[in-house]
Amino acid sequence: MRRFLLEGLLRRPLTEAAPGAGADAAGELGETLARDLRARLGRSLAIRVVDAGSCNGCELEINALGNPFYDLERFGLHFVASPRHADVLLVTGPVTRNMAEALRRTYDAMPAPKWVIAVGDCGRDGGCFAGSYAIAGGVAAVVPVDLHIPGCPPDPTALLQGLIALLSAANGHPGPSA
């Protein structure tokens, strides 16, 4: 026990360094997102997140969007508990056979216009879980996908860029290169 305590006191912290001077890039992305959002919908964007069988890496990055650094709410985006209130369905992980029907029902419960974003490499094609007997495939195997955000997991900035690309495509003009 004593050795464990000494190692804990002498070892460097396992936290990340604070964001540097270029950290306002997330704020600029958020402002672009808010502007596109007002042009497309004229209101806030409601996002419903569905974990279809992931390792929770993508969920950690999605949850980071709500922390004080990224603060998704200030740009007019918020997470909702019901698909009936959602504009965007954000799906993470490969779709397991047990979640396929729940994902279909969630998609069907959303009002139009509705968009689906497959998050991460697993959402695209099943990732490292592809070919397993328990996996139905990527998100596109179950519901139509409008956008894929690559990464394992994608960082919060990539998620913001993906939302900008989705809204830009919906407005009929190309978005910024991600």
Buried (B, 14 or more C-beta within 10 A) or exposed (E): EEEEEEEEEEEEEEEEEEEEEEEEEBBEBBEBBBBBBEEBBEEBBBBBBBBBBBBEBBBEBBBBBBEEEBBBEEBBBEBBEEBEBBBBBBBBBBBBEEBBEBBEEBBEBBEEEBBBBBBBBBBBBBBEBBEEEEBBBBBBBBBEBBBBBBBEBBEBBBBBBBBBBBBBBBEEEEBEEB
